[in-house]
Amino acid sequence: MADNAPARPEWAALQHVHKAANAEVALISPQKDWDNVAATRFRFENVDVRLQALGVPVYGVNYGPDMQLERTLHGRRIAGCGRAGHLSLLPPDADTRWVFDKPGDVVLVFLNRTLFGRAIEESVDRDPRSVEIVPKFIIRDLVLERIAHQLLREVSDPRPDGRLRIEEIAQMLAAHFIEAHSNQELRQERKRYIMAPGKLKRAEEFIRSKLETDLSLQDIADAAGMSIFHFAKAFKFATGLSPYKYVKEQRLRYARTLLHDDRLSIRQVALAVGFSPSYFTAEFKARMGMTPRKFRQVLCMQ
């Protein structure tokens, strides 16, 4: 993204929170590489934080010690004790005020609103304007907590195939917001996501032909001729694997084939399947129980 390009809404919201909280940022997701979600971990110094309506779905998780906090929304105040792992969902379309008893350490996750709207249309066939996220105050939600932690891992230890993983996490987050934290009972209205055999074949062939590239979920969905949200659900229903896990499995399978050719170095094999050499070694060992070099040595045993 060009330096003078306007920030996406989720990034504008992130920057607004940082400024309002006088944030000391520890981790922040890369704007140019993450298209549909943003995440940040920071220590806030302001204990009286006034936020304008953020315009996008947002939730925050306490990563620090217990704290007393108070939220004011639509003129109503509510207070409680936020322990480690407790989280709150912020209203996208209303101003809020947050008062804390001391500075703290939090993680905030911001979801692209356009993606959220598409997820509503395709998962429950509703007008996105009729479905809202219900603000929640000091709750536990292990799914949201896990998503926040997964995103922080991707920030602190980015992987060569991280783009596809981030897109899947964003889809997962949108689906969970709709199912668990919307203003309507939607659990009984979920669709079965069926993929026609021809579409599945096109997706699989596209993946196998592009293993050395930085695949995106949108690229694969386009190859199948499907919307990104419907594709992600239907592909997992059809194969038993998420697109991210399927791509990784195909890369490792192809790598095992290439390792039979001793004219190729381990580095060449790694790059041919879209991995960095170090990441390839770690993933291959986790899957096969031995490093690529040891695997090749076993192949050569007489």
N, C-alpha and C positions, 0 to 999 in steps of 0.2 A: 504493500500500500504506500502510495506517495506520501511524503511528509506533510504536504499541504492538503491532503484529502481529509474530508470530515470524518471524525471518529464514528464507528458504528454505534448504534444506540446502547448496546451493552457496555461498550468501552466508555462512552460518555458518562454512563451511570457510575461505572467504576471510578473514573477520575473525579466525579462529583463527591463520592463517598470519601475518597482519599483526602480531598481538600477539606471537607467538612470535619473530618475526624482528626486532622493534623497527623496523618498516618506516617509511621516509620515502616516502610515496606520491606518485608523479608523475602517474599516471593510474588511474582506476577507473571501471568501467562503471556506468551508472545503474541502481540496483536496481529502481525502479518501472517502467522501460521495457523491461528485458531479462528475459524470462520463463524461459528454459531454459539460459542460459549466463552466466557472469560472467568478467571479465578484469581484471587489474590489473598495472601496472608500478610497481616500487618499488625503492628502494635499501635493502638490509638492513644493519643495523649489527651485530647479533649474528652471530658467526661459529660459534657452537655452538647449533644450532636443534633443539629436540626437538618433534616434531609428533605429536599424537594421530591415530588413524585418522580420516581426513577424511570418509569416508562417501560420497564422490562421485568420479567420474573426474576426475583432475587431471594436468596436465603443466606443466612449467616450462621456459622458454627463457632461455639466457644472453644478455643484451643488452649486457654489459660486456666488459672485457678478459679475457684468459685467467686462469683461477683453478684452483687445486688444491682438490679437494673429496673428501669421504669420506661414504659413506652406510652406516648400520647398519640392517639389516632382519632381523627374526627372529634377532637375535644375530650375524648375519654381516656383516662389514665389507668394503666394496669401495671402492677409491680410484682417482682418475684426474684428468686435466686437462680441464676444460671450456672449450672455446674459444667464440668468438662464434657463436651459432646452434646450438650443441649443446643438447640438451634431455634431460630425464629424465621418465619417467612415474611418478607416485607411486601406491602401492597404496591403494585406497579403504578397505580394512578392516584395516590394520595400522599400528602406531606406527612412526615412523622417526626417526632422528637424522641430522642433516646438519652436518658440520664443514667449514669453509672456511678457506683461508689468509689471507683478507682480506674486507672488505665488498665487496658486488657489486651489480650492476644486473640484475634479472631480470623476466620476464613470466610470470605464472601464469594458466592458463585452467582454469575449473571448469565441468563439464557437469552438468546436472540428471540425477539418477540415474533418475527416473521416465521421462524421455525416452529415456535409454539402454536401459532395460528394454523399452520399447515397440518401440524399433528392433530389438532382438534378436528379440522375438516375431514381428515382421512381416517381417524380412529373412531370417531363417534358421529360423524356426519352432522355436525352442528355449525352454526354461524359462530366464528371465534369471538364475536362481540358478546355472545350470550354466555360464554364460559369464562369465569374469573377464578383466579387463585385466591383462596381464603387466607387472609393474614393469620398466622399462628404465632403464639408467644411462648417461648420456653417449652419446647416439646422435644421428644426423642423420635427420631426417624432414622433407622440404621441404613436404609437405602440412600438417603440424602447424605448422611455422614460418610458412607463408603464412597459415594461419588466425589464428594469434596476431597477425600484423601487420595483417590485415584488421580484426580486432576493435579493435586499438589505433586504427586510422584512424577507425572508427566512434565511438570514445570522444572522440578529439581533434577530429574534424570531423563531428559528427552531421548526417545528411541527413534531409530530410522523409520519405523512403520507407525510412528505416533499419530500422524495425521488421520489415518483411518480410525484409530482407536479413539481419538478425541471426538470425531464425528459420531461414532457409535454411542459414546457417553452422553453427548448432547441429545441424541434421540431417546436414550433411556431416561434422561432427566425430564424431557418433555412428556413422555408417556406417564412417568410416575407423578408428575404434577397434576396431570389430567385425572388420573385414577384415584390418587390419595388426597389431593389438596384442592380440588375444584369446588365450585359452588353448586354442583349438581351431582346426583347419584348416577354415575356412568358405568359402574362395574358390569351391569348386566347388558350393556349395549356394545361391548367390544366385539369387533369383527373377527372372523377367521381369515387369516391372511394366506390366501392360496396363490401359488405362482404356477402359471402355465409351463409345461415342460419345455416349450420352445424358448421362453424367456429365461428359464433356469439354465438351459444349455448355452444361450448367448452370454449370460453372466459368467458362467464357468470358463467358457472359451476365452472371453476377454481377460479374465484374471490370469489364466495360464499364459496368455500372450504378453502380459505386462508385468511379470513378476519382478523384473529388475527396476521398475519405476516406482515413484511415490504415489501409489494408488489412493484415490479418494472414494468415499462412499458415493458421491455424486457421479463420478466417472462410471462406476460399475452399474449404478441404477440407470444411467443414460444408455449404457450398452444393452441393458435388458428391456429398455423402453418402459420404465416404470418411474413413479415418483419416489423420492428418496425415502420417505417415511414408510410407505407401503412395501418398498423393496426390502428394507432392513428387517421388517417383521416377517415377510413372506419367505425370504431367503433362509432365515433361521428355522422357520417352520418346515421348509422343504429339506434342508440338509442336516438339521440338528446342531449346526454351528453358526455363530454370528459371522458376518462377513470378515471381520478382523481375524477371528480364529481360523476361519477357512483359508484366508490368504496366507496366514503364517504356516498352516499345515501344508499348503501347496508349495510354499517356498522351501520348507524343510524336505519335502519329498523330492523336489527337483534337485536340491543340493546333494541328497544322497546319491542320485544318479550321476551328477557331475563329479563327485568324489571318486568314481570309478576311473575317471580319466586322469592319470597321473601327470599328464602334460600341463594341467591346470594347477596353479598354486591355490592354497587355502584362501588367500585374499581374492583371487580371481573368481573362485566359486562363490564367496560371500557377496561380491559385487554383482555377480550374475543373477543372484536371487533377491537383490534389493536390501541386503544387510551390510552394515559395517563389519569389518573382520572381528572386532571384539564382541559385538552383539551377536554375530553369527555363532561364534564359539560358545557363548553362554547359552543361547537358545538351543543349539544343537546338543550340547551336553545335557541340558535339562530334559530334552525329548528322548535322546538315545542312550544316556548314561555314560557317554564318553565324548571326548573332544573330537572335532573333525580329523585332526591329525592321527589320533589313536584309531579312529574308525578306518582311516585309510591304511594304517599299518596292519590292522586285522585283515583287510581285503587282500593284502600282499602276502599273507602267511601261506606257506606251502605245506 
